[in-house]
Amino acid sequence: MVDPANDFPDTDVVADHAYWVSGLTVRSNGLGQIDAYSEAFGTPDPAVNSPTTQPGLLTGGYHGPMPYVQTQQTWGAPATTVPADRLELTATNLATATIDAARARLDCDATLQLNSDGPITITIPECDRTIQAGAGESTWGF
């Protein structure tokens, strides 16, 4: 999630990156979001199990026992797949993004599957590649 309202550049606190994606800027006011999945790791997202709830009782303190309900979310066992030189990006309200291909374990022959809600510029510096895409789903080579 990219929220420029929570950036403080004068103290070097700018939330415009995570893992191997950086340089995230929003296209218009509000929040931006990117979902990036590199198939090069060979580990797909595990299945999400249904949430479970259970009651609990907090004791101690000055207020006496306090009942609560705990909600827990778990995931299935991780699967493995054959690694592929492929990156899937889904971008919402983003104008720019930079991909560190090496950290994503991709080479310059990788395929990019992009789904964006508007115009976006994707830069892959190691491959000397800049992709300018519009809204919708598209496939590109690095």
N, C-alpha and C positions, 0 to 999 in steps of 0.2 A: 504494500500500500504506500503510495506517495502522497504526502500531505504537506505542501509548501508552508502552510500556516504554522507547522511545528518545527520548521528549520530555523536555526540561529547561526547564520554564517559567520558572525563576528566572533563566535566561540568555537568555530569549526564543527558544529553539530548540524549536519545536513544529511537527511535520510533519503539519499538518491541512489542507493545501491544495496545489493545483497548477493552473497556468494559470487557468482560469475556474471552478474548483470549489474551495470552501473550507468551513470549519466542519465538517469530517469528524470524527465521533465514533463509536466502536465501540459496538455494542449489548451485547456481553458480552466477557469476557476474551479476549485473543488479538488476532489481526490482523483488520483490516478492509480491504476492497478496493473500488475503484470503477473502472469502465471507462466513460468519457464520450466520446461522439462527436457533434459538431455537424455536421449536414449543410449548414449555412449557408456553410461554407468552399468547398464544391464540390470537395473533394479526398478521395476515399475512401481507405481504407488500401490500400497496394499489396500485391500478392501476395507471399508469403514464399517465397523459393527454398529448395531443400533445402540443408542445411549441407554444406560441402565440407571435406576435411581434406588436409593435406600435411605431409610431414616437414620438419624443420629442424634446424639444428645451431648451438648457442650456443657461441661461442668466446671466449677471453680469460678472465681471472680466474685463480684458483689451483687450480681443480678440473679443468682440462683441458676438452676439448670435451664438451658435454652435449646429447644428442639430445632432441628434443621433437616433439610433433605439434600443429600449429596447426589449430584449427577456425574456419571463417569462415562467417558468416551474411550473406546479401545479400537485397535486396528487388527486385522488378520495377520497371519504370518507373512513375512516378506517373500515375494516370489523372485525368481530370476528369469531373465530372458537373454537372448543373444544380443550383445551390444550392437548398436547401429550408429552410424555417423549421421545422426538426425537430431534436430532441435525443434521443439514445438513451443510457440509463443502465442499467448492470448493477451492482448493489450486493450485496456479500457482507459480512455481519456489521456493517452500518453502521446507526446510529440516526438520524443527521442528515447533511445536506449542504446547502450553499448554492450556488446557481448565479448567476454574474454574466452575465446575458443579453447585455449589450452586448459584453462581451469574447468571448462565444461567437457573436457576430454574429446573435443571435436577437432578435425583437421579442416583444411581449406577446400576439401571436396564434399563437405557436409551439405545436407539438405535442410532448409528452413521452412517449416510449415507455420505460417503466420495467420492469425485471425485478429483483426483490429476493428474497432468501431469508428475509426477515422484515420486521417493521414498520419503516418509515422515514419521516422527515419531511424533505421537500424544500422549501427556501425560495428564492423568486425575489424579492428585495427590490424591484428596479426595477418589477416588475409587481404589487407588493403582494399576492403569492400565496404561500400555504403549502399544500402537498399532503401529506396523511397517507395512506400506502398500507400495505397488508399484504404478505404473501408472495405471490409469483407475478408474472405479467406483466399490466401494465395500461397504458392510454393516457389521458393527461390533456391538457388545454389549459392554457397558462400563465394 
